[in-house]
């Protein structure tokens, strides 16, 4: 199994709120906590939350992709 977000699938965990779906990164296994990072997006009536530690390779790859794409948009 690879280390990057494009090569792994996250693990869903139960949530008390049916409008939330919590996904734990299979690399860092971060759970919701003040010291961890949540990446969120809407999916219909549900909010998807992917949790990572700040040092997680998958999260760092996502952060890098966002910076590169932001630079592309600014260059237009």
C-alpha positions as CSV (number, residue, x, y, z in Angstrom):
1,X,0.0,0.0,0.0
2,X,1.2,3.5,-0.9
3,X,1.5,6.4,1.5
4,X,-0.3,9.0,-0.4
5,X,-3.9,10.1,-0.3
6,X,-4.5,9.0,-3.9
7,X,-3.4,5.5,-3.1
8,X,-5.3,4.8,0.2
9,X,-8.9,4.7,1.3
10,X,-10.0,6.2,4.6
11,X,-12.0,4.3,7.2
12,X,-15.4,5.5,8.2
13,X,-16.3,5.6,11.9
14,X,-19.7,6.0,13.5
15,X,-20.9,9.5,14.3
16,X,-23.6,10.6,16.7
17,X,-24.8,13.1,14.1
18,X,-26.2,11.4,10.9
19,X,-25.4,14.6,9.0
20,X,-21.6,13.9,9.6
21,X,-19.4,11.1,8.3
22,X,-16.1,10.8,10.0
23,X,-13.2,9.3,8.1
24,X,-9.9,8.3,9.7
25,X,-6.8,8.3,7.7
26,X,-5.4,4.8,7.4
27,X,-1.9,6.2,7.6
28,X,-2.0,8.4,10.7
29,X,-5.2,7.0,12.3
30,X,-6.0,10.5,13.6
31,X,-9.3,11.0,15.4
32,X,-11.2,14.3,16.0
33,X,-9.0,16.3,18.4
34,X,-7.8,19.9,18.8
35,X,-4.3,19.0,17.7
36,X,-5.5,17.2,14.5
37,X,-6.6,18.6,11.2
38,X,-10.0,18.1,9.6
39,X,-10.6,18.4,5.9
40,X,-14.3,18.8,5.3
41,X,-16.6,19.0,2.3
42,X,-20.3,18.6,1.6
43,X,-21.8,15.5,0.0
44,X,-25.5,16.1,-0.4
45,X,-27.0,16.5,3.1
46,X,-23.9,15.0,4.8
47,X,-20.6,16.7,5.7
48,X,-17.6,14.4,5.1
49,X,-14.7,14.9,7.6
50,X,-11.3,13.4,7.0
51,X,-9.0,13.6,10.0
52,X,-5.2,13.7,9.9
53,X,-2.3,14.6,12.2
54,X,-0.5,17.8,11.0
55,X,2.5,15.7,9.9
56,X,0.5,13.0,8.0
57,X,2.0,12.5,4.5
58,X,-1.5,12.3,3.1
59,X,-2.5,15.6,4.6
60,X,0.8,17.2,3.5
61,X,0.2,16.0,-0.1
62,X,-3.3,17.5,0.0
63,X,-1.9,20.8,1.4
64,X,0.7,20.9,-1.4
65,X,-1.9,20.3,-4.1
66,X,-4.1,23.1,-2.7
67,X,-1.1,25.5,-2.7
68,X,-0.1,24.6,-6.3
69,X,-3.7,25.0,-7.6
70,X,-4.1,28.3,-5.7
71,X,-1.0,29.6,-7.5
72,X,-2.4,28.4,-10.9
73,X,-5.6,30.3,-10.2
74,X,-3.7,33.5,-9.1
75,X,-1.6,33.3,-12.2
76,X,-4.7,33.5,-14.5
